[in-house]
Amino acid sequence: MKSRLSLAAAAIVLAACAGTNTAGLADAGVATFKASTLSDQDVRTLADNACASADAKSQIAAPNSVYGKRLAKVLAGLKDTGVPIQAKVYQTKSVNAWAMANGCVRVYSGLMDMMSDDEVRGVIGHEIGHVALGHTKAAMQVAYTAAAARGALSATGGAVATLSSSQLGDLTEKLINAQFSQKQESDADDYSYDLLKKNGANRQALVSAFDKLAKLDGGNSSIMSSHPGSKERSARIQARLKSDK
Protein backbone atom coordinates (compact mmCIF):
# COMPACT_ATOMS: atom_id res chain seq x y z
CA MET A 1 0.00 0.00 0.00
CA LYS A 2 2.84 2.37 0.78
CA SER A 3 4.32 2.04 -2.71
CA ARG A 4 0.93 2.66 -4.36
CA LEU A 5 0.34 5.80 -2.34
CA SER A 6 3.84 6.97 -3.20
CA LEU A 7 3.08 6.42 -6.87
CA ALA A 8 -0.03 8.56 -6.61
CA ALA A 9 1.93 11.30 -4.88
CA ALA A 10 4.59 11.14 -7.59
CA ALA A 11 1.90 11.73 -10.20
CA ILE A 12 0.95 14.99 -8.49
CA VAL A 13 4.58 16.12 -8.42
CA LEU A 14 5.06 15.25 -12.10
CA ALA A 15 1.90 17.06 -13.07
CA ALA A 16 2.95 20.13 -11.11
CA CYS A 17 6.38 20.17 -12.77
CA ALA A 18 4.68 20.08 -16.16
CA GLY A 19 2.67 23.17 -15.29
CA THR A 20 -0.65 21.36 -14.99
CA ASN A 21 -3.55 23.26 -13.45
CA THR A 22 -3.45 22.46 -9.74
CA ALA A 23 -7.23 21.92 -9.70
CA GLY A 24 -6.65 18.60 -11.46
CA LEU A 25 -3.73 17.34 -9.39
CA ALA A 26 -5.80 15.33 -6.92
CA ASP A 27 -7.67 13.60 -9.73
CA ALA A 28 -4.37 12.79 -11.43
CA GLY A 29 -3.12 11.17 -8.24
CA VAL A 30 -6.26 9.05 -7.91
CA ALA A 31 -6.11 8.03 -11.57
CA THR A 32 -2.46 7.00 -11.17
CA PHE A 33 -3.39 4.88 -8.16
CA LYS A 34 -6.00 3.14 -10.31
CA ALA A 35 -3.48 2.58 -13.08
CA SER A 36 -1.08 0.83 -10.72
CA THR A 37 -3.82 -1.58 -9.68
CA LEU A 38 -5.18 -2.57 -13.10
CA SER A 39 -6.75 -6.03 -12.98
CA ASP A 40 -5.83 -8.78 -15.43
CA GLN A 41 -9.17 -8.21 -17.16
CA ASP A 42 -8.47 -4.47 -17.42
CA VAL A 43 -5.12 -5.22 -19.01
CA ARG A 44 -6.61 -7.70 -21.48
CA THR A 45 -9.37 -5.27 -22.44
CA LEU A 46 -6.91 -2.43 -22.93
CA ALA A 47 -4.72 -4.73 -25.01
CA ASP A 48 -7.72 -5.73 -27.12
CA ASN A 49 -8.43 -2.08 -27.85
CA ALA A 50 -4.77 -1.17 -28.40
CA CYS A 51 -4.29 -4.03 -30.83
CA ALA A 52 -7.45 -3.04 -32.71
CA SER A 53 -6.14 0.53 -32.85
CA ALA A 54 -2.85 -0.64 -34.38
CA ASP A 55 -4.68 -2.89 -36.86
CA ALA A 56 -6.85 0.01 -38.02
CA LYS A 57 -3.75 1.97 -39.00
CA SER A 58 -2.00 -0.91 -40.77
CA GLN A 59 -2.31 -2.92 -43.98
CA ILE A 60 -2.92 -6.51 -42.89
CA ALA A 61 -1.92 -9.44 -45.08
CA ALA A 62 -4.85 -11.72 -45.94
CA PRO A 63 -4.75 -15.25 -44.49
CA ASN A 64 -4.51 -16.75 -48.00
CA SER A 65 -1.70 -14.40 -49.06
CA VAL A 66 1.94 -15.47 -49.23
CA TYR A 67 2.64 -13.79 -45.90
CA GLY A 68 -0.51 -15.16 -44.29
CA LYS A 69 0.33 -18.70 -45.33
CA ARG A 70 3.91 -18.33 -44.14
CA LEU A 71 2.74 -17.08 -40.76
CA ALA A 72 0.36 -20.03 -40.40
CA LYS A 73 3.24 -22.40 -41.17
CA VAL A 74 5.48 -20.66 -38.64
CA LEU A 75 2.86 -20.82 -35.89
CA ALA A 76 2.18 -24.49 -36.61
CA GLY A 77 5.66 -25.12 -35.21
CA LEU A 78 4.93 -23.30 -31.95
CA LYS A 79 2.53 -25.47 -29.98
CA ASP A 80 1.77 -25.27 -26.24
CA THR A 81 2.88 -21.68 -25.77
CA GLY A 82 0.55 -21.19 -22.79
CA VAL A 83 -0.73 -18.02 -24.49
CA PRO A 84 -3.83 -17.76 -26.75
CA ILE A 85 -2.07 -16.44 -29.85
CA GLN A 86 -3.88 -14.22 -32.38
CA ALA A 87 -1.27 -13.37 -34.99
CA LYS A 88 -1.32 -11.28 -38.17
CA VAL A 89 1.18 -9.81 -40.61
CA TYR A 90 1.50 -6.08 -41.23
CA GLN A 91 2.55 -5.35 -44.80
CA THR A 92 5.32 -2.82 -44.33
CA LYS A 93 9.03 -2.56 -45.12
CA SER A 94 9.73 -1.95 -41.42
CA VAL A 95 11.48 -4.76 -39.57
CA ASN A 96 9.65 -5.45 -36.33
CA ALA A 97 7.45 -7.81 -34.33
CA TRP A 98 5.58 -7.35 -31.07
CA ALA A 99 2.98 -8.91 -28.80
CA MET A 100 0.49 -7.62 -26.25
CA ALA A 101 -0.86 -9.06 -23.02
CA ASN A 102 -3.98 -10.49 -24.68
CA GLY A 103 -1.92 -12.68 -27.04
CA CYS A 104 -2.13 -10.26 -29.97
CA VAL A 105 1.03 -10.90 -32.03
CA ARG A 106 1.96 -8.78 -35.03
CA VAL A 107 4.83 -9.53 -37.40
CA TYR A 108 5.99 -7.04 -40.02
CA SER A 109 6.51 -8.28 -43.57
CA GLY A 110 9.87 -6.49 -43.65
CA LEU A 111 11.08 -8.87 -40.95
CA MET A 112 9.67 -11.91 -42.78
CA ASP A 113 11.41 -10.82 -46.00
CA MET A 114 14.84 -10.96 -44.38
CA MET A 115 14.33 -14.13 -42.33
CA SER A 116 13.58 -17.80 -42.87
CA ASP A 117 10.49 -19.39 -41.35
CA ASP A 118 12.64 -20.89 -38.58
CA GLU A 119 14.11 -17.48 -37.76
CA VAL A 120 10.70 -15.81 -37.72
CA ARG A 121 9.54 -18.58 -35.40
CA GLY A 122 12.35 -17.76 -32.99
CA VAL A 123 11.51 -14.05 -32.99
CA ILE A 124 7.82 -14.75 -32.40
CA GLY A 125 8.78 -17.10 -29.58
CA HIS A 126 10.65 -14.22 -27.97
CA GLU A 127 7.65 -11.91 -28.22
CA ILE A 128 5.36 -14.60 -26.82
CA GLY A 129 7.84 -14.91 -23.97
CA HIS A 130 7.22 -11.29 -23.00
CA VAL A 131 3.51 -12.12 -22.73
CA ALA A 132 3.87 -15.43 -20.91
CA LEU A 133 6.35 -13.96 -18.40
CA GLY A 134 4.14 -10.96 -17.59
CA HIS A 135 6.40 -8.32 -19.15
CA THR A 136 3.71 -6.95 -21.47
CA LYS A 137 1.26 -6.67 -18.59
CA ALA A 138 3.80 -4.61 -16.66
CA ALA A 139 4.41 -2.48 -19.76
CA MET A 140 0.67 -1.80 -19.97
CA GLN A 141 0.59 -0.67 -16.36
CA VAL A 142 3.58 1.61 -16.91
CA ALA A 143 2.07 3.19 -20.04
CA TYR A 144 -1.31 3.66 -18.39
CA THR A 145 0.25 5.07 -15.24
CA ALA A 146 2.26 7.57 -17.31
CA ALA A 147 -0.96 8.81 -18.90
CA ALA A 148 -2.55 9.13 -15.46
CA ALA A 149 0.46 11.07 -14.18
CA ARG A 150 -0.07 13.62 -16.94
CA GLY A 151 -3.65 14.01 -15.82
CA ALA A 152 -4.82 12.56 -19.13
CA LEU A 153 -7.18 10.07 -17.54
CA SER A 154 -10.30 10.44 -15.46
CA ALA A 155 -10.19 9.43 -11.82
CA THR A 156 -13.60 7.83 -12.09
CA GLY A 157 -15.11 5.11 -14.24
CA GLY A 158 -13.61 1.96 -15.69
CA ALA A 159 -10.09 1.83 -17.08
CA VAL A 160 -11.14 1.51 -20.70
CA ALA A 161 -13.88 4.12 -20.41
CA THR A 162 -11.30 6.78 -19.49
CA LEU A 163 -9.44 6.52 -22.82
CA SER A 164 -10.31 8.73 -25.76
CA SER A 165 -9.34 7.72 -29.30
CA SER A 166 -6.20 9.85 -29.21
CA GLN A 167 -5.24 8.56 -25.76
CA LEU A 168 -5.68 4.97 -26.95
CA GLY A 169 -3.46 5.72 -29.93
CA ASP A 170 -0.78 7.13 -27.64
CA LEU A 171 -1.03 4.10 -25.35
CA THR A 172 -0.76 1.77 -28.34
CA GLU A 173 2.43 3.45 -29.54
CA LYS A 174 3.96 3.15 -26.09
CA LEU A 175 3.13 -0.55 -25.93
CA ILE A 176 4.57 -1.28 -29.37
CA ASN A 177 7.77 0.54 -28.37
CA ALA A 178 7.81 -0.70 -24.78
CA GLN A 179 11.15 -0.64 -22.99
CA PHE A 180 12.11 -3.92 -21.33
CA SER A 181 15.00 -4.51 -18.97
CA GLN A 182 18.05 -6.54 -19.96
CA LYS A 183 16.87 -9.33 -17.67
CA GLN A 184 13.41 -9.34 -19.21
CA GLU A 185 14.94 -9.54 -22.67
CA SER A 186 17.23 -12.40 -21.66
CA ASP A 187 14.32 -14.22 -20.01
CA ALA A 188 12.22 -13.81 -23.18
CA ASP A 189 15.12 -15.16 -25.25
CA ASP A 190 15.33 -18.17 -22.94
CA TYR A 191 11.58 -18.66 -23.21
CA SER A 192 11.86 -18.74 -27.00
CA TYR A 193 14.79 -21.15 -26.84
CA ASP A 194 12.89 -23.50 -24.51
CA LEU A 195 9.72 -23.22 -26.60
CA LEU A 196 11.62 -24.08 -29.78
CA LYS A 197 13.27 -27.01 -28.02
CA LYS A 198 9.92 -28.31 -26.72
CA ASN A 199 8.50 -28.16 -30.24
CA GLY A 200 11.51 -29.81 -31.84
CA ALA A 201 12.13 -26.63 -33.82
CA ASN A 202 15.42 -25.21 -35.07
CA ARG A 203 17.05 -23.42 -32.13
CA GLN A 204 20.08 -22.45 -34.21
CA ALA A 205 17.72 -20.22 -36.20
CA LEU A 206 17.31 -18.02 -33.12
CA VAL A 207 21.03 -17.34 -33.29
CA SER A 208 20.98 -16.59 -37.02
CA ALA A 209 17.95 -14.32 -36.53
CA PHE A 210 19.91 -12.23 -34.04
CA ASP A 211 22.92 -12.25 -36.39
CA LYS A 212 20.78 -10.77 -39.14
CA LEU A 213 19.45 -8.11 -36.80
CA ALA A 214 23.02 -7.31 -35.77
CA LYS A 215 23.83 -6.43 -39.39
CA LEU A 216 21.01 -3.91 -39.35
CA ASP A 217 21.76 -2.34 -36.00
CA GLY A 218 25.55 -2.47 -36.10
CA GLY A 219 25.54 -4.99 -33.28
CA ASN A 220 25.22 -2.26 -30.68
CA SER A 221 21.47 -2.00 -30.33
CA SER A 222 18.47 -3.76 -31.77
CA ILE A 223 16.26 -2.54 -34.60
CA MET A 224 13.65 -2.27 -31.87
CA SER A 225 14.60 0.21 -29.17
CA SER A 226 13.20 -2.09 -26.48
CA HIS A 227 15.78 -4.79 -27.14
CA PRO A 228 19.44 -5.10 -26.12
CA GLY A 229 22.27 -5.60 -28.63
CA SER A 230 21.71 -8.41 -31.11
CA LYS A 231 25.34 -9.60 -30.96
CA GLU A 232 25.09 -10.24 -27.23
CA ARG A 233 21.81 -12.10 -27.67
CA SER A 234 23.24 -14.24 -30.45
CA ALA A 235 26.30 -15.17 -28.42
CA ARG A 236 24.23 -16.02 -25.36
CA ILE A 237 21.93 -18.38 -27.25
CA GLN A 238 24.89 -19.95 -29.03
CA ALA A 239 26.39 -20.68 -25.63
CA ARG A 240 23.16 -22.40 -24.56
CA LEU A 241 23.24 -24.52 -27.70
CA LYS A 242 26.78 -25.66 -26.94
CA SER A 243 25.92 -26.51 -23.34
CA ASP A 244 22.98 -28.63 -24.51
CA LYS A 245 25.18 -30.83 -26.69
TAVENHU-V665530 format. One record per residue. RES is the residue in one small letter. SS is DSSP state (h for helix, s for strand, l for the rest). PHI is phi in radians with two decimals (none if undefined). Layout:
BEGIN
res: {RES & RES}
ss: {SS & SS}
phi: {PHI & PHI}
END
This chain:
BEGIN
res: {m & k & s & r & l & s & l & a & a & a & a & i & v & l & a & a & c & a & g & t & n & t & a & g & l & a & d & a & g & v & a & t & f & k & a & s & t & l & s & d & q & d & v & r & t & l & a & d & n & a & c & a & s & a & d & a & k & s & q & i & a & a & p & n & s & v & y & g & k & r & l & a & k & v & l & a & g & l & k & d & t & g & v & p & i & q & a & k & v & y & q & t & k & s & v & n & a & w & a & m & a & n & g & c & v & r & v & y & s & g & l & m & d & m & m & s & d & d & e & v & r & g & v & i & g & h & e & i & g & h & v & a & l & g & h & t & k & a & a & m & q & v & a & y & t & a & a & a & a & r & g & a & l & s & a & t & g & g & a & v & a & t & l & s & s & s & q & l & g & d & l & t & e & k & l & i & n & a & q & f & s & q & k & q & e & s & d & a & d & d & y & s & y & d & l & l & k & k & n & g & a & n & r & q & a & l & v & s & a & f & d & k & l & a & k & l & d & g & g & n & s & s & i & m & s & s & h & p & g & s & k & e & r & s & a & r & i & q & a & r & l & k & s & d & k}
ss: {l & h & h & h & h & h & h & h & h & h & h & h & h & h & h & h & h & l & l & l & l & h & h & h & h & h & h & h & h & h & h & h & h & h & h & l & l & l & l & h & h & h & h & h & h & h & h & h & h & h & h & h & h & h & h & h & l & l & l & s & l & l & l & l & l & h & h & h & h & h & h & h & h & h & h & h & l & l & l & l & l & l & l & l & l & s & s & s & s & s & l & l & l & l & l & l & s & s & s & l & l & l & l & s & s & s & s & s & h & h & h & h & h & h & l & l & h & h & h & h & h & h & h & h & h & h & h & h & h & h & h & h & l & l & h & h & h & h & h & h & h & h & h & h & h & h & h & h & h & l & l & l & l & l & l & l & l & l & l & h & h & h & l & l & h & h & h & h & h & h & h & h & h & h & h & h & l & l & l & l & l & h & h & h & h & h & h & h & h & h & h & h & h & h & h & h & h & h & l & l & l & l & l & h & h & h & h & h & h & h & h & h & h & h & h & h & h & l & l & l & l & l & l & l & l & l & l & l & l & h & h & h & h & h & h & h & h & h & h & h & h & h & h & h & l}
phi: {none & -1.05 & -1.15 & -1.18 & -1.15 & -1.13 & -1.10 & -1.12 & -1.13 & -1.10 & -1.06 & -1.15 & -1.13 & -1.08 & -1.12 & -1.14 & -1.11 & -1.46 & 1.44 & -1.22 & -0.99 & -1.10 & -1.12 & -1.77 & -1.13 & -1.08 & -1.09 & -1.09 & -1.12 & -1.15 & -1.11 & -1.14 & -1.04 & -1.08 & -1.07 & -1.30 & -2.08 & -0.99 & -1.36 & -1.03 & -1.17 & -1.01 & -1.11 & -1.12 & -1.15 & -1.09 & -1.16 & -0.99 & -1.22 & -1.16 & -1.15 & -1.10 & -1.12 & -1.16 & -1.07 & -1.13 & -1.76 & -2.17 & -1.62 & -1.72 & -1.20 & -1.18 & -0.97 & -1.62 & -1.40 & -1.03 & -1.19 & -1.08 & -1.19 & -1.10 & -1.08 & -1.06 & -1.15 & -1.08 & -1.20 & -1.09 & -1.66 & -2.22 & -1.56 & 0.96 & -1.38 & 1.43 & -2.25 & -1.29 & -1.36 & -2.23 & -1.93 & -2.52 & -1.93 & -1.60 & -1.47 & -2.75 & -1.31 & -1.08 & -1.88 & -2.88 & -2.82 & -2.72 & -2.48 & -2.08 & -1.10 & -1.58 & 1.61 & -1.21 & -2.10 & -2.21 & -2.04 & -1.55 & -1.08 & -1.05 & -1.25 & -1.15 & -1.14 & -1.73 & -2.24 & -1.35 & -1.03 & -1.09 & -1.21 & -1.07 & -1.07 & -1.15 & -1.15 & -1.11 & -1.02 & -1.10 & -1.15 & -1.09 & -1.03 & -1.06 & -1.27 & -1.07 & -1.59 & 1.46 & -1.19 & -1.24 & -1.13 & -1.11 & -1.11 & -1.10 & -1.11 & -1.14 & -1.12 & -1.22 & -1.12 & -1.08 & -1.15 & -1.15 & -1.13 & -1.44 & 1.33 & -1.43 & -2.02 & -1.36 & -1.48 & -2.14 & 1.52 & -1.27 & -1.03 & -1.21 & -1.11 & -1.45 & -1.71 & -1.43 & -1.06 & -1.19 & -1.16 & -1.12 & -1.10 & -1.14 & -1.10 & -1.06 & -1.06 & -1.15 & -1.22 & -1.10 & -1.85 & -1.02 & -1.65 & -1.93 & -1.29 & -1.02 & -1.14 & -1.10 & -1.14 & -1.11 & -1.13 & -1.19 & -1.08 & -1.12 & -1.07 & -1.09 & -1.01 & -1.16 & -1.17 & -1.10 & -1.10 & -1.09 & -1.60 & 1.17 & -1.56 & -1.39 & -1.29 & -1.09 & -1.16 & -1.17 & -1.15 & -1.16 & -1.11 & -1.16 & -1.09 & -1.17 & -1.14 & -1.09 & -1.22 & -1.43 & -1.80 & 1.33 & 1.41 & -1.69 & -2.64 & -1.33 & -1.08 & -1.82 & -1.07 & -1.39 & -1.87 & -1.31 & -1.00 & -1.17 & -1.07 & -1.11 & -1.16 & -1.06 & -1.12 & -1.17 & -1.22 & -1.07 & -1.12 & -1.13 & -1.07 & -1.14 & -1.24 & -1.40 & -1.46}
END
